[in-house]
Amino acid sequence: MKDFRTSLACGKRLRGFAAAVAASVALSGCGVVNHMIYKTTGDVMQGFSRNHTVPYLMESEDLAMGCAMSEATAPLLMSFGRVTSEPDQLAVMLYLSSGSCAEEQAMEHELAGLAAMHGMDGTAAEDAFIRQKRAHTLAAKRYHRAWQHHNAYYGNPEETECPDFDDDMDEFIYMAGLLSGLQALNAQIQATSSIGVPFNTGSVVGRATQCLDNKKWWGAPMGLRATVWAMIPGTRPEGEVPLERLAIASEQGKQAGVRLGHVFQAIAAGNKGDEALVKAVIRDHAESLKNDDANEEWRFVDAMATNMLVAMSDRLWVENTGHRTPMGQFGSFWDDQQAPTETMDLDDLL
């Protein structure tokens, strides 16, 4: 009887051990299955976003919706890097767009500060400029992440040759990554505090634009390169005149319906303190909007260029009048000479 009970106990222990092993295998199997499901989902989401979401967004002109989408979906889409390959290409677009969201906030704070200065409210102006620097810091961090993902996917332009592009979207994302690098450096300077963006990023970006077809991309690569020449000492090749190159890039952008060249031209003019040229570029852009339609495939980029120029116009208006560009008056300024109006001499009627 004792031997029987011992055998029974051993049998129960063996069955318990077997059950534990089976449960362990089953649970690990669930983990494997879940990982495969997550990986497949991640791959599908990456492919769909690159091939459909980004092109769809580029055909839109709703910048606010694009901004909201990038901020809301970046954590979700980037988390798939935990179960499949890192979505570096997608990250370039997400962080470039979300960086522009933060930069938009910085612009709003700057306008509030300028308006307060115009109203002689020093305390409100100081507070607004502090908020502006905080927003620029956030923008710099986001742009820098886009630049890092660009380098992870395409290689650091300082260390590698030009990549072989698979298609137009591949080439466009490369250009977007270069823009994010320059924006990261600029936002870091505006924030007056370093977040780790190397100070040679501008010159690296300038050289890397040579990997892109200038005519195909609306003159933007040359515009970007000439902006670097105009803004960063020591980068301009002998014999090059940045403002002449920028004027050509602007004309190419107008003809293509993607007027990003105007932005580069206005930035360079503003950096030189040439307010008259900034105004002239804004006028030219406003006139082009009336006469030339945006490229249907790249409406978003064209709308982004307009938004940046409206911001420059607003800055000038607020500095001089205390308020932004009035509705319907983009392309005109407070000091424009008004055309004389014809008046009737009522004395002749008496």
C-alpha positions as CSV (number, residue, x, y, z in Angstrom):
1,M,0.0,0.0,0.0
2,K,2.8,2.4,0.9
3,D,4.5,1.7,-2.5
4,F,1.2,2.3,-4.2
5,R,0.8,5.7,-2.5
6,T,4.4,6.6,-3.3
7,S,3.8,5.8,-7.0
8,L,0.6,7.7,-7.0
9,A,2.3,10.8,-5.6
10,C,5.1,10.5,-8.1
11,G,2.6,10.2,-10.8
12,K,0.8,13.4,-9.7
13,R,4.1,15.3,-9.5
14,L,5.0,14.1,-13.0
15,R,1.6,15.1,-14.3
16,G,2.0,18.5,-12.6
17,F,5.4,18.9,-14.1
18,A,4.1,18.0,-17.5
19,A,1.3,20.4,-17.2
20,A,3.7,23.2,-16.2
21,V,5.9,22.4,-19.2
22,A,2.9,22.4,-21.5
23,A,1.6,25.7,-20.2
24,S,5.1,27.2,-20.6
25,V,5.3,26.0,-24.2
26,A,1.8,27.2,-24.9
27,L,2.6,30.7,-23.4
28,S,5.8,31.0,-25.2
29,G,4.0,29.9,-28.4
30,C,1.5,32.7,-27.8
31,G,4.4,35.1,-27.5
32,V,5.9,33.9,-30.7
33,V,2.5,34.1,-32.5
34,N,1.9,37.6,-31.0
35,H,5.4,38.8,-32.1
36,M,4.7,37.5,-35.7
37,I,1.4,39.3,-35.7
38,Y,2.9,42.5,-34.4
39,K,5.8,42.3,-36.9
40,T,3.4,41.7,-39.8
41,T,1.2,44.6,-38.7
42,G,4.3,46.9,-38.3
43,D,5.5,46.0,-41.8
44,V,2.1,46.6,-43.3
45,M,1.7,49.9,-41.5
46,Q,5.1,51.1,-42.5
47,G,4.6,50.2,-46.2
48,F,1.1,51.6,-46.3
49,S,2.2,54.9,-44.7
50,R,5.1,55.4,-47.0
51,N,3.3,54.4,-50.2
52,H,-0.1,55.8,-49.5
53,T,-0.5,58.1,-46.4
54,V,2.5,60.3,-47.3
55,P,1.6,60.7,-51.0
56,Y,-2.1,61.4,-50.0
57,L,-1.0,64.0,-47.5
58,M,1.3,65.7,-50.1
59,E,-1.7,66.2,-52.3
60,S,-3.6,68.0,-49.5
61,E,-3.1,71.6,-48.6
62,D,-4.4,71.3,-45.0
63,L,-1.2,72.0,-43.0
64,A,-3.0,71.9,-39.6
65,M,-4.4,68.4,-40.3
66,G,-0.9,67.2,-41.3
67,C,0.5,68.7,-38.2
68,A,-2.1,67.0,-36.0
69,M,-1.6,63.7,-37.7
70,S,2.1,63.6,-37.3
71,E,2.0,64.5,-33.6
72,A,-0.8,62.0,-32.8
73,T,0.5,59.0,-34.8
74,A,4.2,59.3,-34.3
75,P,4.3,57.3,-31.1
76,L,2.1,54.6,-32.5
77,L,4.0,54.2,-35.8
78,M,7.4,54.5,-34.3
79,S,6.6,51.8,-31.6
80,F,6.6,49.2,-34.4
81,G,10.4,49.6,-34.4
82,R,10.3,47.4,-31.2
83,V,9.0,44.4,-33.2
84,T,10.3,44.9,-36.7
85,S,12.8,47.1,-38.5
86,E,13.1,50.7,-37.4
87,P,10.7,52.8,-39.6
88,D,13.5,55.3,-40.4
89,Q,12.0,56.7,-43.6
90,L,8.7,57.2,-42.0
91,A,10.3,58.8,-39.0
92,V,11.9,61.5,-41.2
93,M,8.5,62.7,-42.3
94,L,6.8,62.3,-38.9
95,Y,9.5,64.3,-37.0
96,L,10.0,66.9,-39.7
97,S,6.2,67.6,-39.7
98,S,5.9,67.5,-35.9
99,G,9.0,69.8,-35.7
100,S,7.1,72.3,-37.9
101,C,4.2,72.1,-35.4
102,A,6.5,73.3,-32.6
103,E,8.0,75.9,-34.9
104,E,4.5,77.2,-35.6
105,Q,4.0,77.7,-31.9
106,A,7.3,79.5,-31.6
107,M,6.2,81.9,-34.3
108,E,2.9,82.5,-32.5
109,H,4.8,83.3,-29.3
110,E,7.2,85.6,-31.2
111,L,4.3,87.5,-32.7
112,A,2.7,87.9,-29.3
113,G,6.0,89.2,-28.0
114,L,6.4,91.7,-30.8
115,A,2.8,92.9,-30.3
116,A,3.5,93.4,-26.6
117,M,6.6,95.4,-27.4
118,H,4.6,97.5,-29.8
119,G,2.1,98.1,-27.0
120,M,5.0,99.0,-24.5
121,D,4.2,95.9,-22.3
122,G,7.7,94.7,-21.5
123,T,6.7,92.0,-19.0
124,A,4.3,90.3,-21.5
125,A,6.9,90.6,-24.2
126,E,9.6,88.9,-22.1
127,D,7.2,86.1,-21.2
128,A,6.3,85.5,-24.8
129,F,9.9,85.4,-25.9
130,I,10.7,82.8,-23.2
131,R,7.8,80.7,-24.5
132,Q,9.2,81.2,-28.0
133,K,12.6,79.8,-27.0
134,R,11.0,76.8,-25.3
135,A,9.1,76.0,-28.5
136,H,12.2,76.4,-30.6
137,T,13.9,73.9,-28.3
138,L,11.2,71.3,-28.9
139,A,11.3,72.0,-32.6
140,A,15.1,71.5,-32.6
141,K,14.8,68.2,-30.8
142,R,12.1,66.9,-33.3
143,Y,14.0,68.1,-36.4
144,H,17.2,66.5,-35.0
145,R,15.4,63.2,-34.6
146,A,14.3,63.4,-38.2
147,W,17.9,64.1,-39.2
148,Q,19.2,61.1,-37.2
149,H,16.7,58.8,-38.8
150,H,17.6,60.2,-42.2
151,N,21.3,59.3,-41.5
152,A,20.3,55.9,-40.2
153,Y,18.5,55.0,-43.4
154,Y,20.6,56.7,-46.1
155,G,23.9,57.0,-44.3
156,N,25.6,60.2,-43.0
157,P,26.2,62.4,-46.0
158,E,29.5,63.4,-44.5
159,E,30.7,59.8,-44.7
160,T,28.9,58.1,-47.6
161,E,28.3,58.5,-51.3
162,C,25.0,59.5,-52.8
163,P,22.4,56.7,-52.3
164,D,20.7,54.9,-55.1
165,F,17.0,55.9,-54.9
166,D,14.3,53.4,-55.5
167,D,11.6,55.8,-56.6
168,D,10.5,59.5,-56.5
169,M,9.2,59.1,-52.9
170,D,12.6,57.7,-51.8
171,E,14.3,60.8,-53.3
172,F,11.7,63.2,-51.8
173,I,12.2,61.8,-48.3
174,Y,16.0,62.2,-48.7
175,M,15.4,65.9,-49.5
176,A,13.0,66.2,-46.5
177,G,15.7,64.7,-44.3
178,L,18.2,67.3,-45.5
179,L,15.7,70.1,-44.8
180,S,15.2,68.7,-41.3
181,G,18.9,68.8,-40.6
182,L,19.1,72.5,-41.6
183,Q,16.0,73.2,-39.6
184,A,17.4,71.5,-36.6
185,L,20.4,73.7,-36.6
186,N,18.4,76.9,-37.2
187,A,15.9,76.0,-34.4
188,Q,18.8,75.3,-32.0
189,I,20.3,78.7,-32.8
190,Q,16.9,80.3,-32.2
191,A,16.5,78.5,-28.9
192,T,19.9,79.9,-27.8
193,S,20.7,76.6,-26.1
194,S,22.4,73.5,-27.5
195,I,20.4,70.2,-27.8
196,G,23.2,68.4,-29.6
197,V,22.9,69.4,-33.2
198,P,26.4,69.5,-34.7
199,F,27.3,73.0,-36.0
200,N,28.7,71.6,-39.2
201,T,25.2,70.2,-40.1
202,G,24.5,73.1,-42.4
203,S,27.6,72.5,-44.6
204,V,26.9,68.8,-44.6
205,V,23.4,69.4,-45.8
206,G,24.6,71.9,-48.5
207,R,27.0,69.3,-50.0
208,A,24.4,66.5,-49.9
209,T,21.9,68.5,-52.0
210,Q,24.1,67.7,-55.0
211,C,22.7,64.1,-54.8
212,L,19.3,65.5,-56.0
213,D,18.0,66.5,-59.4
214,N,17.6,70.2,-59.1
215,K,15.1,70.6,-62.0
216,K,13.1,67.6,-61.0
217,W,12.6,69.0,-57.5
218,W,11.5,72.5,-58.4
219,G,14.9,74.2,-57.8
220,A,14.7,73.4,-54.1
221,P,18.1,71.6,-53.9
222,M,20.0,74.6,-55.3
223,G,17.8,76.9,-53.2
224,L,18.7,74.9,-50.1
225,R,22.4,74.9,-51.0
226,A,22.5,78.6,-51.7
227,T,20.7,79.3,-48.4
228,V,23.5,77.5,-46.6
229,W,26.1,79.6,-48.6
230,A,24.3,82.8,-47.6
231,M,23.9,81.9,-43.9
232,I,27.1,80.0,-43.0
233,P,30.4,81.7,-43.4
234,G,33.1,79.8,-45.3
235,T,30.6,77.5,-47.2
236,R,30.2,79.6,-50.4
237,P,32.3,78.3,-53.3
238,E,34.4,80.9,-55.1
239,G,32.5,82.7,-57.8
240,E,29.1,81.8,-56.5
241,V,26.5,84.5,-55.8
242,P,23.9,83.0,-53.4
243,L,21.2,85.6,-54.1
244,E,21.4,85.0,-57.8
245,R,21.1,81.3,-57.4
246,L,18.1,81.8,-55.1
247,A,16.4,84.0,-57.6
248,I,16.8,81.3,-60.2
249,A,15.5,78.7,-57.8
250,S,12.4,80.9,-57.0
251,E,11.6,81.1,-60.7
252,Q,11.9,77.4,-61.1
253,G,9.6,76.9,-58.2
254,K,7.0,79.2,-59.6
255,Q,7.0,77.4,-62.9
256,A,6.7,74.0,-61.2
257,G,3.9,75.1,-58.9
258,V,5.9,74.3,-55.8
259,R,7.2,77.7,-54.6
260,L,9.6,76.5,-51.9
261,G,12.4,78.6,-53.5
262,H,10.6,81.8,-52.4
263,V,11.1,80.7,-48.8
264,F,14.9,80.1,-49.2
265,Q,15.2,83.5,-51.0
266,A,13.3,85.3,-48.2
267,I,15.3,83.6,-45.4
268,A,18.6,84.6,-47.1
269,A,17.4,88.1,-47.6
270,G,16.2,88.4,-44.0
271,N,19.6,87.0,-42.8
272,K,21.3,89.9,-44.6
273,G,18.8,92.4,-43.1
274,D,17.5,93.3,-46.6
275,E,13.8,94.1,-45.7
276,A,13.1,95.5,-49.2
277,L,14.1,92.1,-50.8
278,V,12.0,90.2,-48.3
279,K,9.0,92.3,-49.2
280,A,9.7,91.8,-52.9
281,V,9.8,88.1,-52.5
282,I,6.5,88.1,-50.6
283,R,4.9,90.2,-53.3
284,D,6.2,87.9,-56.0
285,H,4.8,84.9,-54.1
286,A,1.4,86.5,-53.6
287,E,1.2,87.4,-57.2
288,S,2.1,83.9,-58.3
289,L,-0.6,82.4,-56.1
290,K,-3.2,84.4,-58.1
291,N,-1.8,83.4,-61.5
292,D,-0.4,79.9,-61.1
293,D,-2.0,76.8,-59.6
294,A,-0.1,74.6,-57.2
295,N,1.3,71.3,-58.4
296,E,-1.4,68.7,-57.7
297,E,1.0,66.1,-56.4
298,W,2.8,68.5,-54.0
299,R,0.1,70.9,-52.8
300,F,1.2,70.4,-49.2
301,V,4.8,71.6,-49.9
302,D,3.5,74.6,-51.8
303,A,1.0,75.4,-49.0
304,M,3.9,75.1,-46.5
305,A,5.9,77.6,-48.4
306,T,3.0,80.1,-48.4
307,N,2.5,79.5,-44.7
308,M,6.1,80.3,-44.0
309,L,6.0,83.5,-46.1
310,V,2.8,84.6,-44.4
311,A,4.6,84.2,-41.1
312,M,7.4,86.5,-42.4
313,S,4.8,89.0,-43.5
314,D,3.1,88.9,-40.1
315,R,6.4,89.5,-38.4
316,L,7.0,92.7,-40.4
317,W,3.4,93.9,-39.9
318,V,3.4,93.3,-36.2
319,E,6.8,95.0,-35.7
320,N,5.5,98.1,-37.5
321,T,1.8,98.2,-36.8
322,G,1.2,96.0,-33.8
323,H,-1.1,93.6,-35.8
324,R,-0.7,90.8,-38.4
325,T,-1.1,90.9,-42.1
326,P,-4.8,92.0,-42.6
327,M,-7.1,89.5,-44.3
328,G,-6.9,89.7,-48.1
329,Q,-3.7,91.9,-48.0
330,F,-1.0,89.2,-48.2
331,G,1.6,90.7,-50.6
332,S,1.0,94.3,-49.6
333,F,2.4,96.3,-46.7
334,W,1.5,99.2,-44.3
335,D,3.8,101.7,-46.0
336,D,2.6,101.0,-49.6
337,Q,1.8,104.2,-51.5
338,Q,-2.0,104.3,-52.0
339,A,-3.2,105.1,-55.5
340,P,-4.8,108.5,-55.6
341,T,-8.6,108.3,-55.6
342,E,-10.6,110.6,-57.9
343,T,-12.8,113.0,-56.0
344,M,-15.7,115.2,-57.2
345,D,-15.7,118.9,-56.6
346,L,-19.1,119.5,-55.1
347,D,-18.7,123.3,-55.5
348,D,-19.3,122.8,-59.3
349,L,-22.7,121.3,-58.5
350,L,-23.9,124.3,-56.5
